Amino acid sequence: MATAQAVTKAPARVGPPPDGFRRVTTVVALVAPVVLIAVILVIGAAALTAIGRFGPGFLTSRAWNPVRLDFGALPFIYGTLVTGLLALLLALPIGIGVAIFLAEPGAAGVRGAIGIGVEMLAAIPSVVYGIWGLYVLAPWLLLHVSRPLSDSLGAISWHVQLGSLRWDVPNIFAGPARQTNLLVAAVVLAVMILPTLSSIAREVVKAVPGGLREASVALGATWWETVWKVVLPAARGGIFGATVLALGRALGETMAVTMVIGNRADIPQSLLYPAYTLASVIANEFAEATGALYSAALLELGLVLMLVTLTVNVLALLLVRQVTRDVRI
């Protein structure tokens, strides 16, 4: 009587890719940094006039006077960073909450409808956000948020006392409130970056192994405890990555911010005052720039915007690596 013998096949070994394929992928991978370097070189060459005229003081100067040909980037750097960080502060808790809600099983119809609605926000053009912010959001915020904050908190003097030393802190709600200001721009940006933040964070939360959730529930943890103490720490690295992408979108946004921020070349002490960003001043004034120095100064602002974005992304990348290393440990 013949006996059947189990035949086991050894797993096929995957060899290295062929040399031709490797060369093609290497060339394709090098295209992006080469294009970036080429853009920097072209813009830098066009901005040499302003770079030679103002030097490093361009980054710390508050002047912006096209008549006297005196230019500085500090007010625009301030406006870019404040609007981006404030938008991220507003969108982060909402985006993570939406991501957790969409990633959990159950109520597929409701979650699907909400997910489609959130993703549809990414398809709306920037100029439409600007029109909505200018004609709908800005008047509403002025009546229901900006003026009440200014009336109730605007007269309070803030200071920090450390022993015998005292520092006066600017009141970020000082009035009178303007209809177009930093706060309106930050809220519009928060709505614009919400799809990026929530969609990426949702995929990261869904990628957390189900065994971690089951083990937590088996130990008696509630749903909230499982999410807060197990799921979010496991997805922390990916959520930081989504935050970086959302911040990059906020720093580079142009048209919507130009329409609602007020466009004033100043460093406002209050969130209820107009301001300017690097991208909005370039878009707003490049068409009317007369003279080589004026155009070169705007091009140098483009270099500064790339520098700010690169610095923020490098710092965020280092933070993500540190967080990922801590999670693995």
Secondary structure, DSSP 8 states (H G I E B T S, - for coil): ------------------HHHHHHHHHHHHHHHHHHHHHHHHHHHHTHHHHHHHGGGGGT---EETTTTEE--HHHHHHHHHHHHHHHHHHHHHHHHHHHHHHSSS-HHHHHHHHHHHHHGGGS-HHHHHHHIIIIIHHHHIIIIIHHHHHHHTT--EEEEETTEEEEE--TT-SS--SSSHHHHHHHHHHHHHHHHHHHHHHHHHTS-HHHHHHHHHTT--HHHHIIIIIHHHTHHHHHHHHHHHHHHHHH--HHHHHHSB---S--SSTTS-B--HHHHHHHHSTT--SHHHHHHHHHHHHHHHHHHHHHHHHHHHHHHHHHHHHH-
